[in-house]
Every structure is written in structure tokens, then in C-alpha cells.
Amino acid sequence: MIMADSTLAGLFDILDSCVPPGTPAIRDTEKPLLECGLDSLDVANFFLALEEKYEIKFTDDELDALNTLSQISAFINKRRA
């Protein structure tokens, strides 16, 4: 549980740095990122930052399947386990 909480906190930090100025903070972990005010370029930048921070690579299929912060967090935790 602690890893999941720290992963989500890390996701929030990265996400906050990737969103355009004036975009409300995104904290709904179940809402798709594209429905939270991000566009596809914002989401691409977010995943690039995740790859750098967590030293992982996402395949195209994984990028298509990972839509919410909870899905992304679970994926990262599984990869790091």
C-alpha cells in the first residue's frame, strides 16, 4: 500500500508539471486523462516523464490501455515489483 501511495504521489507531481498553466489539479484517479482537460500532447509528455522517472518503457498497446491514474499506478507498481 505504501508503494501505491508513493507512486500516486509521484504521478500527481509529474502530472502537475505537464499540464498547461491554469489547468485545475487532476486528482480523480478513475477519470481518463483525456477527460481531465489534457490533450494528446499533454498525455504524451506525461508518459515521457514517467518513462524517465521510473526508468520503464511503454509499448504502444500499453499506452492505449492506460487511461487513468489508477491504471498507470498499478502498471508501474507491477513493473517495479
C-alpha positions as CSV (number, residue, x, y, z in Angstrom):
1,M,0.0,0.0,0.0
2,I,2.8,2.4,0.8
3,M,4.4,1.8,-2.7
4,A,1.0,2.5,-4.3
5,D,0.6,5.7,-2.3
6,S,4.1,6.9,-3.2
7,T,3.5,6.0,-6.8
8,L,0.3,8.0,-7.0
9,A,2.0,11.0,-5.3
10,G,4.8,10.8,-7.9
11,L,2.2,10.6,-10.7
12,F,0.5,13.8,-9.3
13,D,3.8,15.6,-9.1
14,I,4.7,14.7,-12.7
15,L,1.2,15.4,-13.9
16,D,1.2,18.8,-12.3
17,S,4.4,19.7,-14.2
18,C,3.0,18.5,-17.5
19,V,-0.4,20.3,-17.6
20,P,-0.8,23.7,-19.2
21,P,-0.9,26.7,-16.8
22,G,-4.4,27.3,-15.5
23,T,-5.5,23.7,-15.7
24,P,-7.1,22.6,-12.4
25,A,-5.1,20.0,-10.5
26,I,-6.1,16.5,-11.6
27,R,-6.7,14.2,-8.6
28,D,-9.5,11.9,-9.9
29,T,-7.7,8.7,-10.2
30,E,-10.5,6.9,-12.1
31,K,-11.2,9.6,-14.8
32,P,-9.5,9.2,-18.1
33,L,-6.7,11.8,-18.6
34,L,-8.2,13.0,-21.8
35,E,-11.4,13.9,-20.0
36,C,-9.5,15.9,-17.3
37,G,-8.6,18.8,-19.6
38,L,-5.5,17.3,-21.1
39,D,-4.9,16.9,-24.8
40,S,-3.0,14.1,-26.5
41,L,0.3,16.1,-26.4
42,D,0.0,16.7,-22.7
43,V,-0.6,13.0,-22.2
44,A,2.3,12.1,-24.4
45,N,4.6,14.4,-22.4
46,F,3.3,12.9,-19.2
47,F,4.2,9.4,-20.3
48,L,7.6,10.5,-21.4
49,A,8.2,12.0,-18.0
50,L,7.0,8.7,-16.4
51,E,9.4,6.7,-18.5
52,E,12.3,8.9,-17.4
53,K,11.4,8.9,-13.7
54,Y,10.6,5.2,-13.4
55,E,13.1,4.0,-16.0
56,I,10.5,2.0,-17.8
57,K,9.2,2.0,-21.4
58,F,5.6,1.8,-22.5
59,T,4.6,-0.1,-25.7
60,D,2.0,1.4,-28.0
61,D,-0.5,-1.1,-26.7
62,E,0.2,-0.2,-23.1
63,L,-0.2,3.5,-23.9
64,D,-3.6,2.8,-25.5
65,A,-4.8,0.7,-22.5
66,L,-3.6,3.0,-19.7
67,N,-6.1,5.8,-19.4
68,T,-6.5,6.6,-15.8
69,L,-4.1,7.4,-13.0
70,S,-5.1,4.3,-11.1
71,Q,-4.4,2.1,-14.1
72,I,-1.0,3.8,-14.6
73,S,-0.1,3.5,-10.9
74,A,-1.0,-0.2,-10.9
75,F,1.0,-0.8,-14.0
76,I,4.1,1.0,-12.6
77,N,3.9,-0.9,-9.3
78,K,3.6,-4.2,-11.2
79,R,6.6,-3.4,-13.3
80,R,8.6,-2.4,-10.2
81,A,7.7,-5.5,-8.2
